[in-house]
Amino acid sequence: MADELTPETPEEEQPKKTHKQRKNGLYPGVSEELAESMRTGWADTELHGLEPIAQAAHTAVRRAALSARFPGERLVVPAGRLKTRSNDTEYPFRASTEYAYLTGDQTENGVLVLEPTGQSGHKATVYLLPRSNRENGEFWLSGQGELWVGRRHSLTEAEQLLGIPAKDVRELAEALTDAEGPVRVVRGHDTLIESALTDKVTKERDEELRVYLSEARAVKDEFEIGELQKAVDSTVRGFEDVVKVLDKAEATSERYIEGTFFLRARVEGNDVGYGSICAAGPHACTLHWVRNDGDVRSGDLLLLDAGVETHSLYTADVTRTLPVNGTYTDIQRKIYDAVHAAQEAGIAAVKPGAKFRDFHDASQHVLAEKLVEWGLLEGPVERVLELGLQRRWTLHGTGHMLGMDVHDCAAARTEAYVDGTLEPGMCLTVEPGLYFQADDLTVPEEYRGIGVRIEDDILVTEEGNRNLSAALPRTSEDVEAWMARLKG
């Protein structure tokens, strides 16, 4: 990785300056001749006639709804800033969900401001970094200059793409400091913007804005549904990729599985939507196993929980539990089939007008029945469910909202989410599981170290529901046949 030549280079690390270099205060350590050379001789690369991004019409509708909810108030929604990974390298940037949802833009330092135009209505402006300045050397001397990190869109180009007037974000903090009237900001993404608004905002009012934007994402528009299907389709191909290389994973580790799926995510999407869980053997009993450094052995199960994130930041979230050698043992099949039955009951409970909790209750009821039937719990089933005894082995809730965040709408009020009612356009996961820890002495030895989860992405429709990930087989027999075809 090349080192950056920046004006901030410590004096002791700079090459010895000639007389001309010392005179050139604008470019410390750079000769006047080189500075002049770097200022000139560059072609005009401005792009013209750009078409709006695919979601531009939808983001306009979302901003209008936000405007109607908070009339007469200035609303500030930052994208966020780069975060240091180590020394002078940064983590890959991912714009805040709220900002991307309202603009479709994903660039660091961006800020959306809705300025009130009276008692009702707002004027939206997106504040962005403009093209790198070639006169002052920023484009080649700054570590975030375009020579180092690539071309940015000009403000004019951004306006064409986003359908929102664009201004220089470097002027925003001062303008916000002088702003008058009620203001709300989405917190946690940009300390500079928050500092400029310190004496103008309150945590309570800002939280209302965050909650609104979380709840607004619950019902997806047609663009969002299309993106979720695209994410799921890529995820299905990623799962197929993994099955084809299980022999190589056996020779290495779970990391081979993680890397294989990641390749699909980066080729067809933006990234993975969350850290892939590639849990083989007893690791499947650890709900968020993301170390992915364990052995992959024939005869064990592989619990693969992974999702591709699209370029517009919508993510899939799918889980399959696969026999590494392609065939379930009798005890593995018994547990797998129980989880599948629980998932079938959960999916059937997803429909308009149903309570959000209904699919969880339906799945848990089936699992409790199985645990009583196997003699692991004493019935009746109603007693088990009332006391929550099945949770020793079911552990987690049966699903969550899905969208731009893998656990979408997380800031929503309880009454609007987990105590709410399902509507067409909502997308959620249904993912029951059974997990028998390797050291659990309350179950027969043959159960220990087996973990099974089956997860699909379910869209609520007018008629009931649609399984977006139905292309991946779910019954134990279908999984075995599918793996056999892929392995050739």
N, C-alpha and C positions, 0 to 999 in steps of 0.2 A: 504494500500500500504506500503510495507516494506521500512524502511529507509536504505540508503546506507552507508556502512562503507568505507569511502574514505580517502586517504592520505590528502585530503584538509580539513578534519574536523577541525574547529577552536580549538585551544589549550584548551580553557575553556570548550569545549564540550567533550573533550576526557577523558576517564577514567584515574584515577591516574596510572602512569606507575611504574612498578617495575624496579629494577636496570637492569635486562636483557632486558626489553622492551626499556629502554632509550638507551641502547647500540645499538639497532637494528634501525639504521637510515633509512634503506630501507623501513621499514614498520612501520611508526610512530603509536604508540598505539597498536602494535601487538607483541606478544612474539616471540622469535626466534623459539621456538618449534612449534607454530602454523604456522609461516611463512614457516618453513621447511616442515610441514605436507601438506600445501596447494601447495607446489611446486611439490610434487611427488605423485605417486600412481594413475596416470590417464591413461586410456586406449588410444591407438591410434585410433582416429575416422576419419582419412583421408578417403575420398570417392574416389573410383577408377572406371575407365571405364564409366564416365558420358557421356551421349549423349548431343549434342548441343541443346540449346533451340530452340523452333519451328521457331523463326524469325531470327536465326543466318545467314542464307543464304541471307535474305532480308537486314539485317543491313549491311552486307558486300557490297552489291550493292549500298546502300545509301552512305556508306563511300567512295566508289570509285567515285561516282558522285561528292561528296564534294571535293575530292582530285583533280579532273579534273577542278573544278571551281576555285580553289585557288592554282595553281602550285607554288612550291618554297616557300610556306609560312607555318609557324608552326601554327596549329589550335588547340585551347584549349577549350574544352566543359565540364564544370563542372556539376555534378549532383545536387549540393547544400548541405547545412548542416542543422542539426536539428535546429528548432526554439523554443525558450522557450514559453510555454503557460502561466505558472505562477511558480514563485520560481524555484523548481528543477524538474519540469515536462515539457515535450516537446509535441508539436503537432505531430500527426502521420506524418511520413516523406513521401513525394511524390517527386520522382526525377524530375528534370527539363525535360520538354518535349523534348528538343533538345538532351539531353544526352540519354534518354531512346530510342528515335527514332533511334539513331546511334549505340547503343550498345545492347539494350534489357535488360540492367542491371538497377536495381532500388535501389541500396544501397547508403546511405548517404556518403558524402565525396568523392565519386568516381569522377574521372576526365578522360576524353578521350583526348589524345594528338595525333595529326597527325603530325609526324615529316617528313619534306621534305627529299626526297632521291636524290635530284638534281633539275633540272629544271622542272621535271615532276615526279609524283608519291609521295606517302607518306608511311611511316611505322606507323601503328596504335598501340598504347599501351594504355591499360586501367589501371589507377592507383587507387588502392583500399586499404582499411584497411585490413591487413592480419588477421589471427586468433589471438585471444587474447594471450598475452604473459603470460605464467604461471611462468616463472622464476622471473620476477619482480613484480608479483602479480596483474598485470593489469586486468586479467580476473575476479578477484573477488573483488578487491578494487576500481576499477573505476566504476562509474555509468553507463558507456557504455561498461563495460566488459561483456563477454559472459555469465557469471553466472547470470547477471542481465537482459540482454536483449535478450539472445539467441545466438545460434551458428552462426558464419559467415562462408562463404566459404573460404577455403584457396586460395591463389593466383593460385596454380596449378589447383584446382577445377574450379575456375573462368575462367581460360584459356580454359578448356575443354567445359564449358557451353557456353561461349560467342564467342569462336573462335578468340580471340584476346590475344596477349601476355599481361600478367599482372605483375605489379610491385607495390611496397609499396608506397602509396600516401604520406606518411610522409616525403619522400625524394624529393617530386616534387617541392615544393615551392622554395627550395634552387637551384634546377637544373634550374628552370625557371628564377630565378634572374640572373644566369650566362649565359643564352641562348643568342645566337646572331642571327641576321637575322630578317626578317619581321615576326610579330606575330599578330594573331587575337584571341580574346577571346569572348565567349558569356557571357555578363555581367548580373549582378543581382542575381547571385546564390551563389557565393563563394568569400567573401571579402578577404580571405587569398590568394587565387590564383590571384585575381585582383591586390592586393597590390604588389605581386611579379613581376607583369608585368607593373607596373605603368608607367615606363619610356620607355616602348617598344611598347605601343599600343595607338591608337587614337579612340575617340568615333565614328568618321565617318567610319573608316575601320571596327570597331567591329560591327557597325550597318549593314554594308553590309553583314557580316556573318550571323547575326540574320535574316535579310530579306531573304537571300538565303534559310536558313533552314526552314523558314515559308512557302515560295513559293514551296519548294521541296515537302511539305506534301500535296499539293493540290490534286494530282492524287494518289489514293491509289493502292497499289499492292494487289495481291490475299490474302496474309496473313491479311492485314489490313481490306479488305472487309469482310473476314470471322469473324474477331474479332468484327467489327461493327454489323454484323448480330447477333453474339452471345450476344452482349450487348443489342440489341433491343429485342431479344427473352426473355432474363431475365426481361427486362423492361415490356414486355407484361404480364408476369406472376406476376410482382409486381403490375400492375394495377388491375389484377384479384384479387389479395390478398386484395387490398383496398376495392373493391366493396363488397367483402364478409363480411367486418367488419364495414360497414358504420353505422350500428346500434350502435356499440360500440363507434364510433367516435361521434355520436350524444350525447352519454352519457358523453363524456369527452371533447375533443376539436380537432382542426386540428392536434395537436401533435400526436394523435393516428394514423392518416393517415401517417404522416411523419415517425413514428416509424415502422409502418407496412411495408412501402416500403423499409425502410432502412434494415430491416431484410432480405428481398430478396436480396438486393444489397450485403450485407456482406456474405450471405450464398453462393451465386452463383458467385460473383465477388469480386473485390478489395474494392469497396466503391461506394457511389453515385458519379456521375461525376461532380455534382455541388449541391448547396443547393436546396433541393426539395421545390417547390412552391406548397403548399397545401392550396389553397385560397378558402374559402367558403363564399357564400353570396357576399356582396360588396367588400370584400378583393380581389375578382377576378379582380377588376378594378385597382389594384396596380400591376404593371408589374412584379416586383421582390419581391413579398410578401414571405419572408422566416422566419418571426417571428413564423408563424404557431401556434398562441396561441388563435385563435378565435373560436367562436361557430360553430358547424355544425348543421344546422336546416333542418328539412323536409320542402320541398317546395322551398328551395334555390338550387342554382347551386354550384358544387364543380369544380374549375379549378385546375387540377392536372398536373403539369409540372415537370417531373422527368426523370432521366436516370441512369441506372446501368453502372458502369465503370468496364471493365473486368480486369483480373489480369495483362494483358499487357497494361493497361491504355487507352484503347479505350472506348469512352462513347457514349451511346445513348442520345437522347434529344427528348422526346415525350410529347405531351400535349393532354389531353381530357377534355372536360367540361361536367360534368355528373350531372343529376338531383339526388339530395340526396335521394329522395324517389322513384326514378326509372322512373318517368314520367315527361316530360317537360310540363310546362304551355303553354298556347297559345303564350304569348309574348316571353317566353324563346325559344320556338320552332322557332318562326319567326326570331329571331336574330341568333339562332344557324344555321338554314338552310341557312341564308344569308352568314354566315362565311364559311359554308361547300361549298357553290357554289363558293365562292372566292378561296377557297383552291383547288377545282377541276380545276379551270382555271389556277391557279399557277402551279400545278403539270403538267398539259398538256403542259405548256411552257418550262418544263425542258427537254432538249434534246441536243445532240452534235451540236455544231455550234451556238447555241442560245447565246445571250448575258446574262451575269449573272443577269442583271437587269430585264430581260424579265418577269420572273415569279412574281417579285414584282409588275411590272406595270400591269400585267394581273389580279392579285388579287385585287389591288387597284381599278382598273376600275370597277370590279363587286361590290365592297363595295360602291364606289361612286354612282353607279346606284341605289343601294338599298336605300342609304340615301336620294337621290333625290326623289325616288319613295315614300318613307315614309313621305316626306314633311319636313324633317329635314334640307335639303339644297336646295337652289334654283338652278335649272339647267341653261344651259345644263351641262351634265356630263363633257364635255371637259373643260368648264370654271372652274368647281370644281377642276378637276385634275390639271389644269394649276396653280391655286392659292393655291393648297394643302389644301383646306378647309376640306376635309374628315379627315385630320390628327387629328382634335380635338377628334375623336372617334376611329381612327385606330392606332394612336400613334407611332408605331414602324415599322421598316423594316420587310419584309415578310420572311426573312431567312438568313442563314449564313452557311459557311463551317463547317463541322463536322469531328472530328477525335480524336486525343489524347487529344486535348483541346475541350471543348464544343463549344467555339467560335474559331475554328481552323484557322490557317493561318493568324492570326490577324496582324502580322507585315508585311504582303505582301504589295507590292506597289499597289496603287489604280488602275493603268493600268493593273496589273496582276490579280486583284481580282474583285472589284465591277464594273470596266469598262472592265473586261476581258470576255472571251468566254468559255462556258462550254465544257468539254472534258470527254470522257468515263473514269470512275474511280473516278471522283469527287463525293463527297457525301455532301449533303446539306440539311438543313431543309426548309420546306415550312410551314409557321405558321401565316396566317392572323388572325386578331382578331378585335372585336368591344368591346368597353369599355364605358359604360355610367355611369359616376361617380354619387355617391349617392347625391351629392350636385349640380348637373348640372341642372340649371333652364331653359336651352334652349331646353330641350327635355320633352316630356310628362312624368308625374310621373311614369307611369307603366314601363318605360325604366330604370329608375334610380336604380343604384346598381347592374345592370346586366353586367357581363363581360364574354365574350366567346372567347376562342382561341382553334384552332385545329392545331396540329403540327405533321408532319410525317417526317421520315428520308428517303431521296430520293437519290438513286444511279443513276448517269448518266451512261447509257449503250450505246453500239454501235447502238442499235435500237431505243433508246429513254430514258426510265427511269424505275427503279424498286423501288417500295415502300417497304422498308425494314420492315416497321412497319404495313404492311397491315393486319396483324392478329388481330389488334384492330379495331373494327367497327367504322365507321365515320358518317354515316347518322343518323339522330335523331331516325328514326324507328329502325335501327339496334342496336344502343346504348341501347335503351329501352329493346329490346328483349334479348340482351346479358346480361344486368344487371338482368333481370328477371330469366334467366337460372342460373346465378351465385348465386343469393340469394335463389334459390331453391323454 
